[in-house]
Amino acid sequence: MIWELRKTGLQAEAERPISVYYDGQLVGAFTADLLVNDRLEFKKKFRVRKQESVSL
């Protein structure tokens, strides 16, 4: 996906470390999956559990 974004002229980076600040203080850090034109792109990840049917 990075290559396709770059081919269209966008600036794209994967796995970029990001420092997180609150009220001027460093409060943490994480690694961004994808940055496009210096904006964070994210997707919500979730798991679906199989629900079992129970007959009574």
Order of alpha helices (4+ residues) and beta strands (2+ residues): alpha-beta-beta-beta
